[in-house]
């Protein structure tokens, strides 16, 4: 279906985070957005008319059934990732899916198996690895300037940041979990990407729901309500051992009594140096610090690598891969690796023991 000469035709399902996909595709030559689907008819009409997109659907099925699409972007609640992606790949489309890959490990495994069987590309949108500070640090690590990374800490912590009380985010069967699967998967991906993709060996996790069920920590975020109570965690922590003997401490919260901000980052400890990315309230400046010795003296280096391109870089690389015709290795494997760790975190918390992978 995809050739280097053809215009690639795209359908986007979900216009929450999907609006960022839409704007990114509009900056990539040779890509045409043909169809949109969203359950909110007002939002669907607004984006369709504003962007001149001809085909608008309030359910995903007719969009996926179109025979003139090359790519389907899945930007829906987590529980819909698997059915939409599987249907799209079964009908010959490539799929770019928002994080996480799926709301359950079983669904994630089925999605990857479908990509392998149908020969279609499946990729998860881990846009934070395309930050300028992450790419600059990754280049330094690949050059050997930090030595071997043997331990890391990754976190995304909010004081009041539950993304919509009573929305799909707080409904277990729609989201799959709380901040661990929502925010934690981003930080898990960032850490593993920087560490060189070590394989997880075991996971010990704990989750807590102390504030959300009491109506604390909403932070004023407005999402479409589905009538759910608070069914997921509001704080999670996990300790992950790798097969290469490295380790990772992961912590994430939507609501907890801490500094009144929204903060995320990664700290790396290497044999020849260390580094930290720290982002507070999404301010893009002065986020990266590198710790090294110069002539036996501790030195802190503050590179200024620029903002990075986020979703645009992910989508542009995905399009370039399809145009190149070699997508056979792109079957969602990184998304599945993260899903296995997230699943082990939840199982460890539920069973009160370490989970060996």
C-alpha positions in Angstrom: 0.0 0.0 0.0 2.8 2.4 0.9 5.3 3.5 -1.7 7.8 6.3 -1.8 5.8 8.1 -4.5 2.3 8.0 -2.9 0.9 10.7 -0.7 0.3 9.0 2.7 -3.3 9.3 3.8 -4.0 9.4 7.5 -7.0 9.0 9.8 -6.9 10.2 13.4 -9.1 8.7 16.1 -9.4 10.9 19.2 -8.9 14.7 19.2 -7.7 15.2 22.7 -4.0 14.4 22.4 -4.8 13.7 18.7 -4.9 17.4 18.0 -1.1 17.5 18.4 -0.8 14.6 15.9 -3.0 16.6 13.5 -0.8 19.7 13.7 2.4 17.7 13.4 1.2 15.9 10.2 0.3 19.3 8.7 4.0 20.1 8.8 5.1 17.0 7.0 5.2 17.1 3.2 3.4 14.4 1.3 0.9 13.6 4.1 -2.9 14.2 3.8 -5.3 13.9 6.8 -8.4 12.4 5.2 -10.6 11.5 8.2 -11.1 12.2 11.9 -13.1 10.4 14.5 -14.2 11.6 17.9 -17.1 10.9 20.2 -17.5 14.6 20.9 -19.5 15.9 17.9 -18.8 19.6 18.7 -15.0 19.0 18.9 -15.1 16.8 15.8 -16.9 19.5 13.8 -14.6 22.2 15.0 -11.4 20.5 14.0 -12.9 19.1 10.8 -14.0 22.5 9.6 -11.0 24.4 10.8 -8.6 22.1 9.0 -10.6 21.3 5.9 -10.8 17.5 6.6 -13.7 16.0 4.6 -14.6 12.8 6.5 -15.8 13.0 10.1 -17.1 10.2 12.2 -18.4 9.9 15.8 -17.2 6.3 16.1 -14.0 4.7 14.9 -15.3 1.8 12.9 -16.2 3.6 9.7 -12.8 5.4 9.7 -10.9 2.2 10.2 -13.0 0.5 7.5 -11.9 3.1 4.8 -9.8 1.5 2.1 -7.9 4.7 1.2 -5.9 5.1 4.4 -2.3 4.2 4.9 -2.0 5.2 8.6 -4.4 5.3 11.5 -3.4 7.3 14.6 -4.9 6.0 17.8 -5.3 8.8 20.4 -8.2 7.5 22.5 -8.7 6.3 26.1 -6.3 3.4 26.8 -8.9 0.6 26.6 -9.7 1.4 23.0 -6.1 1.3 21.8 -6.2 -2.5 21.2 -9.5 -2.8 19.3 -8.8 0.1 17.1 -5.2 -0.8 16.3 -6.0 -4.4 15.7 -8.9 -3.6 13.4 -6.7 -1.1 11.5 -3.8 -3.5 11.0 -6.2 -6.3 10.0 -7.5 -4.0 7.2 -4.0 -3.2 6.0 -3.2 0.1 7.8 -0.1 1.0 9.7 -0.7 2.3 13.3 0.8 5.0 15.4 -0.6 4.7 18.9 -0.5 7.1 21.8 1.1 5.8 25.0 0.6 3.4 26.7 0.5 0.6 24.1 -2.6 -0.7 25.8 -4.5 -0.7 29.1 -3.6 -4.4 29.8 -0.6 -6.6 29.0 -2.8 -9.1 27.3 -4.0 -6.4 24.9 -0.5 -5.2 24.3 0.7 -8.7 23.4 -2.2 -9.2 21.0 -1.4 -5.9 19.3 2.2 -6.8 18.7 1.2 -10.3 17.5 -1.2 -8.7 15.1 1.5 -6.4 13.7 3.8 -9.4 13.2 1.1 -11.5 11.5 -0.2 -8.7 9.2 3.2 -7.2 8.4 2.0 -3.7 9.4 4.0 -1.2 11.4 3.0 -0.5 15.0 4.7 2.2 17.0 4.0 4.0 20.3 4.2 7.8 20.5 6.9 8.3 23.2 7.3 11.9 22.4 9.3 12.8 25.5 12.4 11.0 24.2 12.4 13.6 21.4 13.0 16.5 23.9 16.2 18.4 23.2 17.7 17.7 26.6 17.0 14.0 26.3 18.6 13.8 22.8 21.6 15.8 23.9 22.2 13.6 27.0 21.7 10.4 24.9 24.4 11.6 22.5 26.8 12.1 25.4 26.0 8.7 26.8 26.5 7.0 23.4 29.9 8.7 23.2 30.9 7.1 26.5 31.2 10.3 28.5 29.2 9.0 31.5 30.7 5.5 31.3 28.3 2.6 32.2 25.0 3.7 33.6 24.4 1.5 36.7 21.5 3.2 38.5 18.8 5.7 37.6 15.9 7.5 39.2 12.9 8.6 37.1 9.9 10.5 38.4 6.8 12.5 37.5 5.2 14.0 40.5 2.2 16.3 40.9 0.7 17.9 44.0 -2.8 18.4 42.5 -3.0 16.9 39.1 -5.6 14.1 38.7 -6.6 14.6 35.0 -10.4 14.7 35.5 -12.2 13.3 38.4 -14.9 11.0 37.2 -13.4 10.9 33.7 -12.0 7.8 31.9 -8.6 8.6 33.5 -10.0 7.5 36.9 -11.9 4.5 35.7 -9.9 1.3 36.0 -11.3 -0.6 33.0 -10.8 2.3 30.7 -7.4 3.6 31.8 -5.8 0.4 33.1 -4.4 2.3 36.1 -3.5 5.8 37.4 -0.4 7.9 37.2 1.9 4.8 36.8 0.4 3.9 33.4 -0.3 7.5 32.5 2.8 9.5 33.5 5.1 6.7 34.7 5.2 5.0 31.3 6.7 8.2 29.8 9.4 8.3 32.5 10.1 4.6 32.2 10.6 5.0 28.5 12.9 8.0 28.9 15.0 6.2 31.5 15.3 2.9 29.4 16.0 4.9 26.3 18.9 6.8 28.0 20.2 3.6 29.7 20.4 1.7 26.4 17.3 -0.5 26.6 18.4 -2.9 29.3 15.9 -5.8 29.8 14.0 -5.8 33.1 14.8 -8.8 35.3 12.5 -8.2 38.3 10.1 -5.5 39.6 8.9 -4.6 43.1 6.1 -2.1 43.2 3.7 -0.3 45.5 0.6 1.8 44.7 -1.6 4.0 46.9 -4.9 5.7 46.6 -5.1 8.0 49.6 -6.2 11.3 48.2 -8.1 10.7 45.0 -10.9 8.6 46.5 -11.5 11.5 49.0 -11.9 14.0 46.1 -8.5 15.6 46.8 -6.0 16.5 44.1 -8.2 17.3 41.1 -6.3 20.4 40.3 -9.2 21.8 38.2 -8.5 19.7 35.1 -11.6 19.2 33.1 -12.2 16.0 31.1 -15.4 14.5 29.7 -17.1 12.6 32.5 -18.1 9.0 32.3 -19.7 8.7 35.7 -16.8 6.8 37.2 -15.7 7.0 40.8 -12.0 7.1 41.7 -10.8 3.5 40.9 -7.1 3.9 40.4 -3.9 4.8 42.3 -2.8 8.4 43.0 0.8 7.5 43.9 3.0 4.6 42.7 6.6 3.6 43.3 8.7 0.7 41.8 12.2 -0.6 42.0 13.3 -2.4 38.8 16.4 -4.6 38.5 17.9 -5.1 35.0 19.6 -8.1 33.5 22.8 -6.1 33.1 22.8 -5.5 36.8 21.6 -1.9 36.5 18.7 -0.6 38.5 15.9 1.9 38.2 13.7 3.6 40.8 10.5 4.9 39.4 8.0 7.2 41.2 4.9 8.9 39.9 1.9 10.7 41.4 -1.2 12.6 40.3 -1.8 13.9 43.9 0.4 13.8 47.0 1.4 16.2 49.6 4.7 17.6 48.2 5.9 20.8 46.6 3.1 22.5 44.8 4.2 22.0 41.3 4.3 19.5 38.4 7.8 18.1 38.1 9.4 15.3 36.1 12.9 14.1 35.4 15.5 11.5 35.3 18.8 11.1 37.3 21.5 8.9 35.9 24.5 7.5 37.8 27.4 6.4 35.6 30.9 5.1 36.2 32.5 8.2 34.7 29.9 10.8 35.3 26.3 11.5 36.1 23.4 13.6 34.8 20.0 14.9 35.6 17.1 16.2 33.6 14.6 18.1 35.8 11.6 19.9 34.4 9.4 22.0 36.8 6.0 23.2 35.6 7.0 22.5 32.0 9.5 25.3 31.9 11.9 24.3 29.0 15.0 26.2 30.1 18.0 25.0 32.1 16.7 21.5 32.5 19.9 19.4 32.0 22.9 19.2 34.3 25.9 16.9 33.8 28.2 16.0 36.7 31.8 15.1 35.9 35.3 15.6 37.3 37.8 17.8 35.6 41.4 17.4 36.8 40.0 15.8 39.9 37.6 18.7 40.7 33.8 18.2 40.6 32.2 20.2 37.8 28.6 20.8 37.0 27.9 21.4 33.3 24.7 23.0 32.1 24.2 22.4 28.3 21.4 24.3 26.5 20.3 21.9 23.7 17.1 23.6 22.7 13.5 22.4 23.1 13.3 19.5 20.7 10.4 18.6 18.4 8.3 16.1 20.3 5.3 14.7 18.4 6.6 16.3 15.1 9.8 14.3 15.3 8.0 11.0 16.1 5.5 11.4 13.2 8.1 12.6 10.7 10.4 9.6 11.5 7.4 7.2 11.2 6.4 8.6 7.8 10.1 8.4 6.6 10.3 4.8 7.7 7.1 3.9 5.8 8.4 5.7 2.7 11.6 3.8 3.0 9.7 0.6 2.8 11.4 -1.2 5.7 9.1 -1.4 8.7 9.3 -5.1 9.5 11.1 -4.5 12.8 8.6 -1.9 13.9 6.0 -4.0 15.7 5.5 -2.1 19.0 8.2 -4.0 20.8 9.3 -1.1 22.9 5.7 -0.3 23.9 5.3 -4.0 24.9 8.5 -3.9 27.0 7.1 -1.0 28.9 3.7 -2.7 29.3 5.4 -5.8 30.8 7.1 -3.7 33.4 4.0 -1.6 34.2 2.0 -4.8 34.5 4.6 -6.3 36.9 4.5 -3.2 39.0 0.7 -3.5 39.5 1.0 -7.3 40.1 3.8 -6.8 42.6 1.7 -4.2 44.5 -1.4 -6.4 44.5 0.5 -9.6 45.6 2.9 -7.9 48.0 6.0 -9.5 46.5 8.7 -9.0 43.9 7.7 -10.1 40.4 10.4 -11.9 38.3 10.1 -11.4 34.5 
